[in-house]
Amino acid sequence: MTNPVPNIEEAELPLRQLIVTALLIGAAIAFSFFGVHAMEMRDPYIQQVLSVSGSPAQGHEIFQVNCAACHGVDGDGVVGPSLKAVSDRKSRVGLIRQVISGETPPMPKFQPSPEVMADLLAYLESLK
């Protein structure tokens, strides 16, 4: 007669495989977030932007000329999404990347000087 209860060693093998798989997936997710973030932090352009204190007033002027047609005069969103409290949803590096990448059409690729980007970043962070 076959024992309906598997021995402990047989039962532990799938559990071990499940735990190892979960750990590998977690490590891959962490690396994809923190690894990419760390590489972006070493980007010379991003470092330059983050080393400059931006002016929200200057950033507002830059926004009006370059961004308001799609994101609205006050960042409320028109064609593009609302940018109200965008700094609560994206990190400083994430905001810079979003502006310069051109990865979300129809938003154009836009890489201003580090000083201009710092001003725009300061303005975006002021939107509440």
N, C-alpha and C positions, 0 to 999 in steps of 0.2 A: 504494500500500500504506500502511496506517495504522501509525503508529509505536506499538507496544504500551507503550512507556515514556512516561508523561506528562512534559511539561516541568516544570522545577523550580517555575515560577510557579504552575502548575495544582495541583501537589502541596502547595505551601505554604499555599494558601488554606484548605483544611479544617483544617490544623494551626493556623493563626492563629485561625480561628473557635473551635476547641476550646480554645485557650489563653485567649482572651478570655472565653469562657463560664465556664471554670473560675475565672478571676480574679473575675468578677462573682458567682459563687456563693459563693466564699470571702469576698468582701467583705460579701455579704448575711448570711452566717452570723455573721461577726465583729460586724457591727453589731447583729444581733438579740441577741447575747449581751452585748456590751459596751455597746451603746446602751441597752438595757433596764436593765442593771446600773447604768449611770451615772445614768439617770433615777431609779431606786430610791434611789440614794445621795443624791439631792437631796430626797427625800421628807422633810419636816420630822419626821414621827413616827420614821422610821428613824434620822435624825440624832440625835434626842433619845435614843433607846434606846442607840445606839452611844456617846453621850457620857457615859453613866452606867456606873459599875462595879457590876456585879451581884453578888449574894451567892448562891453555889451552895446554901447552907443554906436561905435564904429561897426560892430557886427550887425546891428539893426539896419544900417545903411546898406551894407553888403547884401543882407537878406532881401531888402526891398528891390534891389537891382537884379539879383540872380535867382531868387527863390520864391518870391511872393506870388508870381503869376500862377504857380501850381500849388503852393502850400498856403496861400492866402496872405493878406497884408499883415495879419496878426498871428500867422502860423496855425489858423484854425482848419486848414485843409480846403482844397478846392478840387483840383484834379489829383494832386498828391495828397497823402494822408495828413491829418492834423499833427502838428509837432508840439502841441501843448504837453508839458511834462515829459517830453521825449527823453530828457536826461534821467528820468526815473526808470525808463525802459531800456536804455542803452548806456553803456559806459562811455567815457570820454574817447577811448580808442575806437569803440564801436561807432560813435558818431563821426569821427574823422574818417574812418574806413567807409562809412555809408556815403559821405559826401564825395570822396575822391575816387571811389571804385567804378562807378557807372554800372554796377551789377544789378540794379533794379530799374530797368527801363520803365518809363521813358525818361527817367532822371539821367541827365548827361554826366559823363565823366568830367570832373571839375577838380583841378588841383591848384588852388591859389598858393601864394607865398605862405610860408609858415606864419607870418605875422597876421595876414588876412584870415587864414584858417583859425588862428587863435581868437581873433575878434568874433568870427562867425560862431565858433564853439561857445564863447562866453555868452553871446546872444541866445543861442539855442538852449543853453543851461538856464537862462533867465525866464524862459517861457513856462509859465505855470497855469 
